[in-house]
């Protein structure tokens, strides 16, 4: 089953984990959208800025530190994803509580590892 995924904190830099996640999600045939600091493209995926009107998001995978997540709390909750993945160093108790209260599954794991091991 494909899971439309929002990569929050997308980067145009190949050494960044968010860039690697976009590439691996594509390789695993998951539809991908992304929000980053700078607009651009990673392959066919457009990295947008701001708060785009995305629809039918299954998973939000986070690549922003907890401080930089704050402006996205309500935006992510309003997307009504099935789950939010907090990658290593992005764990955020406050945001996780808000997600759970909105009925969103919270996962603290590495998206790259999850994809590689088939548990995404």
N, C-alpha and C positions, 0 to 999 in steps of 0.2 A: 504494500500500500504506500503510495506516495504521500508525503506530508509537506504541504506548502509551508515554507519556513522563512521567517524574517530574521536576517542576521543584523542585529542591532549593534552598531559600532563597526560597520564594514570598512575595510581599508583597501586602498589601491596598491599597497606595498606587499609584494610576494612573501616577505619574511614574517608578516603578521598572521596570527592564528585565525583572525576573522577572514582574511583572504583565503587561507588554506581551507577553512570551513566552507566557504562559498564554492570553491573548486571541487571539494569532496562531495558536497551535497549535489552538485550538478552531475558528477560522475556516478552517483547513486540514484540519479533520475528523480530527485526531489525538486519541485518548482521552488525557486529562490527569489526573494526580494531583499533589498538591503537599505539601511539608512546609515550614513556616515557623516563625517565632518566635511568632507569634500566630495562633490559630485564626480562621477566617472563611471567606468565600466570594468568589470572583471569578467572577461569572456562576454557572454550574452547578458549577464546580469548588470542592470543599471543600479549604481549606488546613488540613492537620492538623499536629499537633506530635508530637514524640517520634520513635518508630521504628515506624510502622504496618506491618502485615503485607500489603504490596502484592504482587501476583502478576503474572506475565507482562509485566514491564517491558522494553521494547525499548531505550529510551534514557533516560539520566539526564542532564539538563542542569543545570549547577551555576551558582548565583548567590550563592555564599558565598566570602569570602576564604579563602586557604589555611589560616590558623589555625583558623577556624571549621569547616573541612571535617574536621578530624582526628577528631572524635567519630563521623563518618559513614563512615569508611574501610571498616570491616568490614561495616557495614550495607549499603552500596552493593554491595560485592563479593558478599555473600550474596544479593542480589536477582538475580544472574546476568544483568545487562543485556547486550545485544549491544554497546552502546557508551556511553561517557561523554563528554559535551561540556563542555570547560572554556571558558567564555565569557571575553572580555577581562577582565583583572585577577583571574581566578580560577585561572590556570595554577599547577600544583602538581606539580613533578617527583617528589616522594616518592609522592604519591597516584597519579600517572600510572604509575609503575613498578609499583605494587601492582596496578593494574587490568590492565596488560599481562601481568603474571605470572599473573593469573587468567584470561587469555584474552579480556579485554574490549578492544574497539577504543577507542583514545583519540583524540579530535579536539579540537584547539585552534582554535576558530572562534566566531563569533557566531551563536547560534540564530536570531535575528531575520533576519540576512542570509541564512543558509542557507534559511530558509523562504521569504523574498522571492525568492530566486534559483532556487528549485526543487531545491536539492541536499540538502535535509533527509533 
